[in-house]
Each structure stands twice: as structure tokens, then as C-alpha cells.
Amino acid sequence: MNYSNATFGGFVQACVAKAKKEYEEKGSEMQKLKKRVTELEETVKRIDELENKIKELEK
């Protein structure tokens, strides 16, 4: 009985470690995606500004 409890405990620890690693990796990916979205939003804002300047120059 002690052997099976020890094995189960090790199994649970391994599962927790794996889940934590996957969570951290996904968190890292989310941070990268959020940063990229912010960069793209800034690019779109800049394009809008340039389009407005072009429209004003065409008047």
C-alpha cells in the first residue's frame, strides 16, 4: 500500500508540473500575441493619420 501511494504521489506531482509548464508556455505565447496586437493597432493608427493627411493635401 505504501508503494502505491508513493507512486500515485509521484504521478500527481508529474501531472502538476506538466500542467504548470504548459500554462507558463501559453502565458508566454499570450504575452507575445498581446504585444503583436498592440504593435498592429499602432500601425493602423499611423496609417489612418497618414490617410487623413493625404486627404487634406488633396483638398
MDAnalysis code that builds the backbone (N, CA, C; Angstrom):
import MDAnalysis as mda
import numpy as np

u = mda.Universe.empty(177, n_residues=59, atom_resindex=np.repeat(np.arange(59), 3), trajectory=True)
u.add_TopologyAttr("name", ["N", "CA", "C"] * 59)
u.add_TopologyAttr("resid", np.arange(1, 60))
u.add_TopologyAttr("resname", ["MET", "ASN", "TYR", "SER", "ASN", "ALA", "THR", "PHE", "GLY", "GLY", "PHE", "VAL", "GLN", "ALA", "CYS", "VAL", "ALA", "LYS", "ALA", "LYS", "LYS", "GLU", "TYR", "GLU", "GLU", "LYS", "GLY", "SER", "GLU", "MET", "GLN", "LYS", "LEU", "LYS", "LYS", "ARG", "VAL", "THR", "GLU", "LEU", "GLU", "GLU", "THR", "VAL", "LYS", "ARG", "ILE", "ASP", "GLU", "LEU", "GLU", "ASN", "LYS", "ILE", "LYS", "GLU", "LEU", "GLU", "LYS"])
u.atoms.positions = np.array([
    [0.820, -1.200, 0.000],
    [0.000, 0.000, 0.000],
    [0.861, 1.261, 0.000],
    [1.927, 1.260, 0.762],
    [2.806, 2.432, 0.761],
    [3.408, 2.673, -0.616],
    [3.752, 1.571, -1.291],
    [4.357, 1.705, -2.617],
    [3.380, 2.378, -3.582],
    [2.121, 1.943, -3.563],
    [1.149, 2.521, -4.490],
    [0.872, 3.985, -4.158],
    [0.856, 4.341, -2.890],
    [0.659, 5.732, -2.506],
    [1.820, 6.593, -2.981],
    [3.025, 6.078, -2.839],
    [4.201, 6.832, -3.279],
    [4.179, 7.011, -4.803],
    [3.794, 5.966, -5.507],
    [3.729, 6.035, -6.963],
    [2.674, 7.039, -7.394],
    [1.519, 6.987, -6.742],
    [0.440, 7.916, -7.081],
    [0.850, 9.358, -6.799],
    [1.530, 9.569, -5.662],
    [2.012, 10.916, -5.321],
    [2.970, 11.444, -6.377],
    [3.856, 10.568, -6.829],
    [4.799, 10.978, -7.876],
    [4.079, 11.299, -9.171],
    [3.062, 10.498, -9.484],
    [2.264, 10.721, -10.689],
    [1.563, 12.077, -10.620],
    [0.970, 12.376, -9.460],
    [0.268, 13.655, -9.293],
    [1.251, 14.812, -9.431],
    [2.406, 14.693, -8.806],
    [3.409, 15.765, -8.913],
    [3.839, 15.972, -10.361],
    [4.018, 14.882, -11.100],
    [4.412, 14.987, -12.505],
    [3.310, 15.674, -13.312],
    [2.054, 15.329, -13.054],
    [0.934, 15.963, -13.759],
    [0.863, 17.448, -13.454],
    [1.045, 17.805, -12.190],
    [1.007, 19.211, -11.794],
    [2.151, 19.969, -12.468],
    [3.330, 19.387, -12.477],
    [4.489, 20.035, -13.104],
    [4.249, 20.244, -14.598],
    [3.689, 19.233, -15.241],
    [3.407, 19.333, -16.675],
    [2.372, 20.419, -16.947],
    [1.314, 20.443, -16.164],
    [0.258, 21.441, -16.339],
    [0.813, 22.847, -16.109],
    [1.663, 22.998, -15.106],
    [2.249, 24.310, -14.812],
    [3.123, 24.765, -15.980],
    [3.918, 23.851, -16.524],
    [4.785, 24.191, -17.649],
    [3.957, 24.615, -18.858],
    [2.895, 23.858, -19.159],
    [2.029, 24.198, -20.293],
    [1.377, 25.557, -20.074],
    [0.934, 25.822, -18.846],
    [0.294, 27.102, -18.530],
    [1.277, 28.248, -18.744],
    [2.514, 28.069, -18.272],
    [3.525, 29.121, -18.435],
    [3.853, 29.345, -19.901],
    [3.932, 28.272, -20.685],
    [4.210, 28.416, -22.113],
    [3.085, 29.162, -22.813],
    [1.846, 28.828, -22.476],
    [0.706, 29.507, -23.077],
    [0.684, 30.973, -22.657],
    [1.036, 31.236, -21.405],
    [1.104, 32.614, -20.920],
    [2.120, 33.416, -21.709],
    [3.254, 32.792, -21.993],
    [4.289, 33.444, -22.778],
    [3.792, 33.737, -24.187],
    [3.080, 32.775, -24.779],
    [2.526, 32.983, -26.120],
    [1.508, 34.108, -26.106],
    [0.682, 34.157, -25.070],
    [-0.328, 35.213, -24.971],
    [0.335, 36.583, -24.854],
    [1.413, 36.660, -24.087],
    [2.124, 37.933, -23.959],
    [2.648, 38.388, -25.318],
    [3.225, 37.447, -26.081],
    [3.741, 37.779, -27.410],
    [2.620, 38.249, -28.318],
    [1.467, 37.558, -28.259],
    [0.332, 37.929, -29.101],
    [-0.211, 39.299, -28.708],
    [-0.304, 39.560, -27.416],
    [-0.792, 40.872, -26.965],
    [0.136, 41.979, -27.442],
    [1.434, 41.727, -27.360],
    [2.412, 42.719, -27.823],
    [2.252, 42.950, -29.316],
    [2.068, 41.889, -30.078],
    [1.908, 41.996, -31.531],
    [0.627, 42.750, -31.878],
    [-0.454, 42.461, -31.158],
    [-1.717, 43.171, -31.398],
    [-1.532, 44.663, -31.136],
    [-0.840, 44.995, -30.068],
    [-0.586, 46.406, -29.753],
    [0.214, 47.063, -30.871],
    [1.225, 46.371, -31.374],
    [2.034, 46.910, -32.475],
    [1.168, 47.134, -33.715],
    [0.306, 46.174, -34.014],
    [-0.561, 46.301, -35.192],
    [-1.559, 47.444, -35.017],
    [-2.087, 47.600, -33.808],
    [-3.017, 48.710, -33.559],
    [-2.323, 50.043, -33.776],
    [-1.073, 50.158, -33.340],
    [-0.316, 51.390, -33.546],
    [-0.067, 51.636, -35.035],
    [0.209, 50.571, -35.780],
    [0.428, 50.689, -37.218],
    [-0.845, 51.166, -37.915],
    [-1.973, 50.599, -37.531],
    [-3.251, 51.010, -38.125],
    [-3.523, 52.484, -37.808],
    [-3.252, 52.881, -36.590],
    [-3.456, 54.278, -36.198],
    [-2.578, 55.198, -37.050],
    [-1.352, 54.805, -37.271],
    [-0.428, 55.598, -38.092],
    [-0.921, 55.672, -39.539],
    [-1.413, 54.566, -40.066],
    [-1.949, 54.553, -41.433],
    [-3.133, 55.511, -41.524],
    [-4.021, 55.475, -40.531],
    [-5.172, 56.383, -40.516],
    [-4.714, 57.838, -40.527],
    [-3.707, 58.143, -39.724],
    [-3.182, 59.508, -39.680],
    [-2.640, 59.930, -41.044],
    [-1.900, 59.034, -41.692],
    [-1.336, 59.348, -43.000],
    [-2.434, 59.514, -44.053],
    [-3.464, 58.679, -43.984],
    [-4.579, 58.809, -44.926],
    [-5.271, 60.154, -44.751],
    [-5.437, 60.570, -43.515],
    [-6.062, 61.870, -43.254],
    [-5.207, 63.007, -43.811],
    [-3.891, 62.906, -43.666],
    [-3.009, 63.939, -44.210],
    [-3.111, 63.992, -45.722],
    [-3.182, 62.823, -46.360],
    [-3.297, 62.762, -47.823],
    [-4.603, 63.433, -48.258],
    [-5.691, 63.122, -47.560],
    [-6.986, 63.725, -47.889],
    [-6.916, 65.247, -47.772],
    [-6.251, 65.736, -46.740],
    [-6.142, 67.178, -46.545],
    [-5.312, 67.807, -47.652],
    [-4.253, 67.128, -48.070],
    [-3.409, 67.659, -49.136],
    [-4.132, 67.664, -50.487],
    [-5.054, 66.736, -50.664],
    [-5.798, 66.659, -51.925],
    [-6.844, 67.758, -52.049],
    [-7.205, 68.390, -50.939],
    [-8.240, 69.437, -50.967],
    [-7.785, 70.657, -51.733],
])
